[in-house]
Amino acid sequence: MEPKLISHSLDHSLTLEDHIYQVCRAAKYLVSQKSLNFNGISKEQIVELCTLTALCHDFGKSSLFFQEYIKSKRDGTEYGGSTRDKSHSLISAFFGWHITEKWISRNDELAEHWRLFLPLAVFLAIEGHHGRYKSIEDVLKSIDENYNLLKRQIDRIQPEIYEYESSGFKLSDGKDFNIGTIDSISGKIRRLNRKYGKINLDIQIEHRILALFLYSILLESDKAYLASDNPEQYERDPIDIPDDLVDRYLRTLDTDGDMNEERRRAYRQTISGVSRFPLTERIHSITLPTGLGKTLLSASWALKLRKRIGRGGEGVVPKIIVSLPFLSIIEQTDDVYRKFLDVLYEKYKDRLYMPRYSISDFEYRNGIDEEERSDNSVDFFLNIWNSEIIISTFDQLLYSLFSLKSKHLMRFHNLFNAIIVFDEIQALSSELWKPFEYFFKKLSEVGGTHILLMSATQPGFFPGAIERVPDHENYFKSRRRVNLHIKPENRSLESFIGDLPDLLNEHSDESLMIVLNTRDSSKSIYKKIEGMIDEKTILERPLIYLSSLVAPSQRTNRIIDIKRCIEKELNPIIVTTQCIEAGVDIDVDHIVRDWAPLDSIFQVCGRCNR
């Protein structure tokens, strides 16, 4: 029979059957690229579950209400029904639960806790695929508010939908779906909500990870064909990246001096171990003083680990995801990566390497074509992080775990089998330490993800992290470049302002940086110094202000100005906040820092006498 149900009104109508087939195909393709090791459920079962979710996700589009709406859109006529009547996610979620229960009944070997939870995981994925990921409480509220709507919709389901099938799954298995089924499922959700908190926390975390995996796979699959301007653009096969790119780049740099000898030694010792540790060890750390080249070291370490894992038997080649806390250092790191990727980046563009942060360019190029992409296509490929190496902020990466928004959770499945580098990990807010530890420890177990924690001042909140720099303590013992004077007296800002003339005089032949705790206090100090120095002096000894009050693009320019002034020995005066502390590559002679925790004091020491 010729299909009559429509899914989308595009340049040409896309049938519901074709769309569902496309989503099932994309879902199977995405999961096939993963190595999964959940307890009590096999990868093959997860592939089936993702296919089942894709097959059921638009069941509600077969209602007469939705078909009247989409055909009026296609024909350019006015839709006479209500917005609520044409909604389809909630009824599709109930149908997905119904089909999942039938699938579970055929899989006796599933662990009991999965038998209890998987119908809800499928329900939540389908219910939220056009909005946000909901809690059980939100779902129950939605059911109560929409019960009469569900009764109307279920009576207007068009029978054609039951003819659809994919990979051995048939929607005809759900022909017995009716309002009684919805009542029964609603009761099960309420009972699960009451007793779920008693389940072991470790199991709950594993449930959450698989549930978000299902959701993420569905979100990308649902848009994969619709958002690609041509099928070739949806290329997901890994790119071969030589693992000696950083080695080649380092040979082009000037490497004279004692500091560079230390860098070379740390690099050799750390890189030599990449081929030796068991791949079952997945939580790593690199702890080195500032100025010893951790950015290039970690990039080389990750590329060599990627190559080693790719040579394994599972055919999985990891993405490399680098996450940093501040825009000021992310742009600096972005510049380093572009330099060593060089001609390879020119060939593959964003398909190879993608910086994703608030002021990065809104464009996506993959080296396949140079045609202008639609905004819809660009937005899709940027949101799914379709690249081999991604650099982003802590915020953007953590949104991929803890946000409820679909545009963030769409990329969640890319965290599986990845190598994730957290640079300046000490900057992670302390209230996130426990969720971070629980989540990434479990992700490393079930998703084969390698986590690298990098810092000069490791906060130590992740037990079991294995240090990859042999004898790393010796690099700290040999450093005697900073004299630290701590004066713990309680002083007012006004008192400090009174001492500014003497401070500036005393260090007139040195570069000087004053680091304050708040933007307001830093602004006050800057304005006071500005009022003390005449225009001629400022030309000879520049005064530069830096904080989050400065626009990100201007912040980068000011860091470049600071470096230029230091190189020319102009002895600049820099007034800033803690945004200067972690990872910013500048070298100042003398620093005055507001009272702060010890790790912040150590971090700012890293900007002195490098």
C-alpha positions in Angstrom: 0.0 0.0 0.0 1.3 3.5 -0.9 2.3 5.3 2.3 0.1 8.3 3.1 1.3 9.5 6.5 3.6 12.5 6.3 6.4 13.4 8.8 7.8 16.7 7.6 6.7 19.3 5.1 9.9 20.3 3.3 10.6 21.2 -0.3 9.0 17.9 -0.9 6.9 16.0 1.7 8.9 13.4 3.7 6.8 10.3 4.5 6.6 9.2 8.1 7.8 5.7 7.0 10.9 7.1 5.3 11.7 9.4 8.2 11.5 6.6 10.8 13.6 4.4 8.6 16.3 7.1 8.3 16.3 7.6 12.1 16.6 3.9 12.8 19.5 3.7 10.3 21.4 6.6 11.8 20.9 5.3 15.3 22.3 1.9 14.4 25.2 3.5 12.7 26.1 5.7 15.7 25.9 2.9 18.2 28.0 0.6 16.0 30.9 3.0 16.4 30.9 2.6 20.2 32.5 0.1 22.5 30.1 -0.3 25.5 30.6 -2.2 28.7 27.5 -1.8 30.8 26.8 -4.3 33.5 24.0 -6.8 32.9 23.1 -5.6 29.3 25.1 -6.3 26.2 26.1 -3.9 23.4 23.8 -5.9 21.0 20.9 -5.3 23.3 21.7 -1.6 23.5 21.8 -1.5 19.7 18.3 -3.1 19.7 17.1 -0.7 22.3 18.3 2.4 20.3 16.6 1.0 17.2 13.4 0.4 19.1 13.5 3.9 20.5 14.0 5.3 17.0 11.2 3.2 15.5 8.7 4.4 18.1 9.8 8.0 18.6 7.2 9.5 16.1 4.4 7.1 16.6 2.1 10.0 17.6 2.6 11.6 14.2 0.2 9.0 12.8 -2.7 10.7 14.7 -5.3 12.4 12.5 -4.6 15.6 14.4 -0.9 15.8 13.4 -1.7 14.7 9.8 -4.2 17.5 9.3 -1.6 19.9 10.7 1.3 18.8 8.5 -0.8 18.6 5.4 -2.1 22.1 5.9 1.5 23.3 6.3 2.4 21.5 3.1 -0.6 22.9 1.2 -0.2 26.4 2.6 -3.7 26.3 4.2 -4.7 27.2 7.8 -4.7 24.5 10.4 -8.0 24.4 12.2 -6.9 22.3 15.2 -5.2 23.2 18.5 -1.4 23.1 19.1 -1.9 20.6 21.9 -3.9 18.2 19.6 -1.1 17.9 17.1 1.6 17.2 19.8 3.0 13.8 19.5 5.9 13.2 21.9 3.9 12.1 25.0 1.8 9.5 23.3 4.8 8.2 21.4 6.6 7.8 24.7 3.8 5.6 26.1 3.9 3.5 22.9 7.7 3.2 23.3 7.3 2.0 26.9 4.7 -0.6 25.6 7.0 -2.0 22.9 10.0 -2.0 25.2 8.1 -4.2 27.7 7.5 -6.7 24.9 11.2 -6.6 24.0 12.2 -7.2 27.6 9.9 -10.2 27.8 12.0 -11.8 25.0 15.4 -11.0 26.8 15.4 -13.2 29.9 19.2 -12.6 30.5 18.7 -8.9 31.3 19.7 -8.0 34.9 16.6 -7.3 37.0 17.3 -3.6 37.6 17.5 -3.1 33.8 14.1 -4.8 33.4 12.7 -2.3 35.8 14.4 0.8 34.4 14.6 0.4 30.6 11.0 1.2 29.8 11.3 4.5 31.6 14.6 5.3 29.8 12.9 4.8 26.5 9.9 6.8 27.6 12.1 9.7 28.8 14.1 9.8 25.6 11.0 9.9 23.3 9.1 12.3 25.5 11.9 14.8 25.5 13.1 14.6 21.9 11.4 17.8 20.9 12.0 19.7 24.1 14.0 19.0 27.2 14.9 16.0 29.3 12.4 15.7 32.1 12.4 14.3 35.6 9.8 11.6 36.6 8.0 14.3 38.6 7.7 16.5 35.5 6.5 13.5 33.5 3.8 12.6 36.0 2.6 16.2 36.0 2.4 16.2 32.2 0.4 12.9 32.2 -2.1 14.4 34.6 -2.5 17.6 32.5 -2.8 15.7 29.2 -4.8 12.6 30.1 -7.9 13.7 28.1 -5.7 14.7 25.2 -4.1 11.2 25.2 -7.6 9.7 25.1 -8.5 11.8 22.0 -5.3 11.1 20.2 -5.3 7.3 20.8 -8.7 7.1 19.1 -7.3 8.8 16.0 -4.2 6.8 15.3 -4.0 5.9 11.7 -3.5 2.1 11.1 -0.8 2.6 8.5 1.7 3.1 11.4 1.4 -0.5 12.4 2.8 -1.6 9.1 6.3 -0.1 9.8 9.3 -2.2 10.8 13.0 -2.0 11.0 15.8 -4.5 11.9 13.3 -7.2 12.9 11.2 -4.9 15.0 7.5 -4.5 14.0 5.2 -1.8 15.2 2.4 -4.3 14.6 3.5 -5.8 17.9 1.9 -2.9 19.6 -1.5 -3.1 18.0 -3.0 -3.8 21.4 -2.0 -0.3 22.5 -5.0 1.5 24.0 -6.1 3.9 26.9 -5.9 0.9 29.3 -2.2 0.5 28.4 -1.6 4.2 29.2 -3.4 3.8 32.6 -1.3 0.8 33.4 2.0 2.5 32.4 1.1 5.6 34.4 0.7 3.5 37.5 4.1 1.8 36.9 5.7 5.2 36.6 4.2 6.3 39.9 5.3 3.1 41.7 8.8 3.4 40.2 9.0 7.0 41.4 8.2 6.0 45.0 10.8 3.2 45.3 13.6 4.3 42.9 15.5 6.2 45.6 16.2 2.9 47.4 18.2 1.5 44.5 22.0 1.5 45.0 23.6 4.8 43.9 26.2 3.1 41.7 23.3 1.4 39.7 21.4 4.7 39.6 24.4 6.4 38.0 24.8 3.6 35.4 21.0 4.0 34.7 21.4 7.7 34.1 24.4 7.3 31.8 22.5 4.7 29.6 19.3 6.8 29.6 21.2 9.9 28.4 23.0 7.7 25.9 19.6 6.6 24.4 18.4 10.2 24.4 21.6 11.5 22.8 21.5 8.9 20.0 17.9 9.6 19.3 18.4 13.4 19.2 21.3 13.2 16.7 19.6 10.5 14.6 16.3 12.4 14.4 18.1 15.4 12.8 20.9 13.6 10.9 19.3 13.4 7.4 17.2 16.5 7.8 20.1 18.8 8.8 22.6 17.6 6.3 22.6 19.7 3.1 23.9 16.6 1.3 24.5 13.0 2.6 28.3 13.2 2.3 28.3 15.9 4.9 27.2 13.4 7.6 30.7 11.7 7.6 31.5 10.1 10.9 34.4 7.7 10.0 37.5 8.6 11.9 40.4 10.6 10.3 43.9 9.1 10.5 45.9 11.6 12.5 49.7 11.0 12.7 50.6 10.6 16.4 54.0 12.4 15.9 52.5 15.8 14.9 53.5 17.4 18.1 57.0 15.9 17.9 57.4 17.4 14.4 56.2 20.8 15.6 58.6 20.8 18.6 61.5 20.3 16.3 60.7 23.7 14.6 60.9 25.6 17.9 63.8 27.4 19.6 64.7 25.0 22.5 67.8 26.6 24.1 68.0 27.2 27.9 67.6 25.4 31.2 63.8 25.7 31.2 63.6 24.0 27.8 65.8 21.2 28.9 63.3 20.6 31.8 60.5 20.7 29.3 62.2 18.1 27.0 62.9 15.8 30.0 59.3 16.0 31.2 58.1 15.4 27.7 60.3 12.4 27.0 59.6 10.7 30.4 55.8 11.2 30.1 55.4 10.2 26.4 57.6 7.1 26.7 55.0 5.7 29.1 52.0 6.0 26.8 52.6 2.6 25.1 53.1 0.7 28.4 50.2 1.2 30.8 47.2 -1.2 30.7 44.3 0.3 28.8 42.0 -0.7 31.6 43.7 2.2 33.5 41.6 5.1 32.4 41.9 7.9 35.0 45.2 9.7 34.6 46.9 12.9 35.8 49.8 15.1 34.6 51.2 17.3 37.3 53.9 19.7 36.4 54.9 23.3 37.4 53.7 26.1 35.1 55.9 26.8 32.2 56.8 23.2 31.4 54.7 22.9 28.3 51.7 20.9 29.5 49.5 22.0 26.6 51.8 20.4 23.9 52.7 17.5 26.2 49.0 16.5 26.8 48.2 16.9 23.1 51.0 14.5 22.1 50.0 12.1 24.9 46.4 12.1 23.7 47.3 11.6 20.0 49.6 8.7 20.9 47.0 7.1 23.1 44.4 7.6 20.4 46.6 5.8 17.9 47.3 3.0 20.4 43.6 2.4 21.1 42.7 2.6 17.4 45.1 -0.2 16.7 43.2 -2.4 19.1 40.7 -5.1 18.0 37.5 -3.2 18.6 37.8 -0.7 15.8 37.0 2.3 18.0 39.1 5.4 17.4 38.6 7.9 20.3 37.7 11.6 19.9 40.0 13.9 21.8 38.1 16.5 23.9 40.1 19.2 25.6 38.3 21.2 28.2 39.5 24.4 29.9 38.0 26.8 32.5 38.6 30.2 31.0 38.2 31.9 27.6 41.6 33.7 28.1 43.4 30.3 28.0 41.1 28.5 25.6 42.0 31.0 22.8 45.7 30.5 23.7 45.3 26.7 23.5 43.3 27.0 20.2 46.2 28.8 18.7 48.7 26.1 19.8 46.5 23.3 18.3 46.1 25.1 15.0 49.9 25.5 14.7 50.8 21.8 15.1 47.8 20.5 13.1 48.9 22.8 10.3 48.3 21.4 6.8 46.1 18.5 8.1 43.7 21.1 9.4 43.7 22.9 6.0 42.7 19.6 4.4 40.0 18.4 6.8 38.9 21.7 8.4 36.3 21.4 11.2 35.9 17.7 10.6 39.4 17.4 12.1 39.5 20.1 14.7 36.7 22.2 16.2 37.0 25.0 18.9 33.6 25.3 20.6 33.2 28.2 23.0 31.0 31.3 23.2 33.0 33.5 20.8 34.1 30.8 18.3 33.0 31.2 14.7 29.6 30.1 13.6 30.7 28.0 10.7 31.4 24.3 9.9 33.6 23.2 7.0 34.7 19.6 6.4 37.0 19.7 3.4 34.4 17.9 1.3 32.9 21.0 -0.3 33.2 24.7 -0.1 29.5 25.4 -0.6 27.8 27.7 1.9 25.8 25.6 4.4 22.4 26.5 5.8 22.3 27.8 9.3 20.3 24.7 10.3 23.1 22.5 9.0 25.9 24.5 10.7 24.1 24.6 14.0 23.5 20.8 13.9 27.2 19.9 13.1 28.5 22.3 15.8 26.1 20.9 18.4 27.0 17.3 17.8 30.7 18.0 17.9 31.3 16.2 14.6 35.1 16.5 14.8 38.1 14.4 15.8 39.5 17.0 18.2 37.3 19.4 20.1 38.4 22.2 22.4 35.7 23.7 24.7 35.1 25.2 28.1 34.3 23.4 31.4 30.8 24.8 31.1 30.1 23.4 27.6 31.4 20.0 28.5 29.5 19.8 31.8 26.3 20.9 30.0 26.7 17.7 28.0 26.2 15.8 31.3 24.1 17.9 33.6 22.0 20.1 31.4 18.4 19.2 30.6 18.4 21.0 27.2 18.4 18.8 24.1 21.0 21.0 22.2 23.6 20.1 25.0 22.6 16.5 25.6 22.7 15.8 21.8 26.5 15.4 22.0 26.5 13.2 25.2 27.2 10.0 23.3 30.5 11.6 22.0 31.9 11.3 25.6 31.9 7.5 25.2 35.3 6.0 24.2 36.8 9.5 24.1 40.0 10.9 25.6 39.0 13.9 27.7 41.7 16.3 28.9 40.7 18.6 31.7 43.3 21.3 31.8 43.6 23.5 34.9 41.3 21.0 36.8 41.9 22.9 40.0 39.5 25.6 38.6 36.5 23.2 38.8 34.1 24.5 41.5 34.3 22.4 44.6 30.6 21.7 44.8 31.0 19.8 41.5 33.8 17.6 42.8 31.7 14.6 43.9 29.3 14.6 40.9 32.3 14.9 38.6 34.1 12.0 40.4 31.0 9.7 40.4 30.0 10.4 36.9 33.4 10.2 35.1 34.5 7.2 37.1 31.4 5.3 35.9 31.8 6.7 32.3 35.3 5.4 32.2 34.1 1.9 33.2 31.0 1.5 31.0 32.1 3.8 28.1 35.8 3.1 27.9 36.5 6.9 28.3 40.0 8.0 29.3 40.2 11.0 31.6 43.3 13.1 32.0 43.4 15.7 34.8 46.1 18.3 34.3 47.3 21.0 36.7 50.3 22.5 38.5 48.2 22.3 41.7 46.2 19.1 41.6 43.1 19.4 43.9 43.2 15.7 44.6 39.5 15.1 44.6 39.6 12.2 42.2 40.9 9.1 44.0 42.6 6.5 41.9 44.0 9.0 39.3 47.4 7.6 38.1 50.2 10.1 37.7 51.8 9.8 34.2 54.8 12.0 34.8 57.5 9.8 36.5 58.9 11.4 39.6 56.9 14.6 39.0 57.7 15.9 42.5 61.3 16.4 41.4 60.2 19.1 38.9 58.8 21.1 41.8 61.8 20.6 44.0 64.1 22.0 41.4 62.1 25.2 41.0 63.4 28.2 42.9 62.3 31.0 40.7 59.8 32.7 43.0 60.1 34.2 46.4 56.7 34.1 48.1 56.0 36.6 50.9 52.7 36.1 52.6 51.4 38.9 54.8 48.2 37.8 56.5 47.2 41.1 58.1 43.7 42.4 57.6 43.9 45.6 55.4 41.3 47.7 53.8 41.3 48.6 50.1 41.7 52.2 51.0 44.9 51.4 53.0 46.3 49.5 50.0 45.5 52.4 47.7 47.5 54.7 50.0 50.6 52.5 49.5 50.3 52.4 45.7 52.8 55.3 45.0 55.5 53.6 47.0 54.7 50.2 45.4 55.0 51.7 41.9 58.2 53.5 42.7 59.8 50.5 44.3 59.2 48.4 41.1 59.6 51.1 38.5 62.2 49.0 36.6 60.1 45.8 36.7 56.9 44.5 35.1 54.3 44.6 37.9 50.9 42.8 38.2 48.3 43.5 40.9 45.7 40.7 41.2 42.4 41.4 43.1 39.6 39.1 44.1 36.7 41.1 42.7 36.0 43.1 39.6 34.9 46.1 41.6 38.2 46.3 43.6 40.3 45.7 40.5 38.4 48.6 38.8 39.0 50.9 41.8 42.8 50.1 41.8 43.1 50.6 38.0 41.3 54.0 38.1 43.4 55.1 41.1 46.7 54.2 39.3 45.4 55.8 36.1 44.8 59.0 38.0 48.3 58.9 39.5 50.2 58.5 36.2 50.3 61.2 33.5 49.8 60.3 29.8 53.5 60.5 29.0 54.4 58.0 31.6 51.6 55.6 30.4 53.1 55.7 26.9 56.5 54.8 28.3 55.2 52.3 30.9 51.8 50.9 29.8 48.9 50.4 32.2 46.7 47.5 31.2 43.4 46.3 32.8 42.1 42.7 32.5 39.0 41.1 34.0 35.8 39.5 33.0 34.4 43.0 32.6 36.5 43.2 29.4 34.9 41.6 26.3 36.5 38.2 25.5 37.9 39.4 22.2 39.4 42.4 23.8 40.8 40.2 26.6 42.8 38.2 24.1 44.2 41.4 22.6 45.2 42.7 26.0 47.0 39.5 26.8 48.9 39.9 23.5 49.7 43.5 24.5 51.0 42.4 27.9 53.3 39.9 26.2 54.5 42.5 23.7 55.2 45.0 26.5 57.2 42.5 28.5 59.2 41.4 25.5 60.1 45.0 24.8 61.0 45.5 28.5 58.5 48.3 28.9 57.7 47.1 32.4 53.9 47.3 32.2 51.6 47.7 35.2 48.8 45.1 35.0 45.7 45.3 37.1 43.6 42.1 36.9 41.5 39.5 38.7 41.9 35.7 39.1 41.1 35.3 35.4 44.9 35.7 34.9 45.8 32.8 37.1 45.3 29.5 35.3 47.3 28.7 32.2 47.8 32.3 30.8 51.2 32.3 29.3 52.7 35.6 30.6 55.9 36.2 32.6 55.9 39.1 35.1 58.7 40.2 37.4 56.7 41.1 40.5 53.1 40.2 41.5 51.0 41.5 44.4 48.0 39.3 45.1 44.9 39.9 47.2 44.4 37.3 50.1 43.2 34.0 48.6 43.2 30.2 49.0 46.7 28.6 48.7 45.9 27.0 45.3 45.1 30.4 43.9 48.3 31.8 45.3 50.3 29.0 43.7 48.6 29.5 40.4 49.4 33.2 40.3 53.0 32.3 41.1 53.0 30.5 37.8 52.8 33.9 36.0 56.0 35.1 37.7 59.6 34.7 36.6 58.8 31.9 34.2 
